[in-house]
Amino acid sequence: AQTVTQSQPEMSVQEAETVTLSCTYDTSESDYYLFWYKQPPSRQMILVIRQEAYKQQNATENRFSVNFQKAAKSFSLKISDSQLGDAAMYFCALYRTDKLIFGTGTRLQVFP
Amino acid sequence: DAGITQSPRYKITETGRQVTLMCHQTWSHSYMFWYRQDLGHGLRLIYYSAAADITDKGEVPDGYVVSRSKTENFPLTLESATRSQTSVYFCASSESRQPSHEQYFGPGTRLTVT
């Protein structure tokens, strides 16, 4: 069974608009971490944002924020004021039993 | 301050050949990881290492061998390459196994097995 599910293979957004990428996960642990990674065409994996499960407040990093719904096991990424440089693959990941488990990714296109 | 580097960046090899992918980090991080990235699968953990001379299997270890004689190096060897091992390989390192410590990724090696 897929532990981390990203149901949107591709998304697109207009420059300066807002887009939300979805992620659901499965774990029986009560405390865990969730991450969003960005992979631009250079292939470099870049950490965008992280959320610790016991913290109820949603994490925010500049234009990036998450909507963490623990009961629903949902962890979506919101990108505000989208920029051309945001175009990339985005991976959701769950830290479980000492390992990072990745979703299959969402390719984000940004149109001028 | 190179951080984490991988070599080669691109490699083409033939079925049955042995190939070694190199990974080097300059931070003296304890933990190092090897992932492979394939379409439709995201990144999957192959092997990881908690310290020099300590390695453990990840999700997809079959067909791969690792070693870690020095903290800074973590080579990945395909002893007899198969076409199914065509992939992009990422090395990563982390200060500890705690998720509060970020995993830093190398630039990746694109391996093609013909």
Interface residues (C-beta under 8 A of the other chain):
Chain A: V4 Y32 Y33 S42 R43 Q44 M45 L47 R50 E52 F91 Y95 D98 K99 L100 F102 G103 T104 G105
Chain B: F33 G40 H41 G42 L43 R44 L45 Y48 G58 E59 V88 F90 A92 R97 P99 S100 E102 Q103 F105 P107 G108
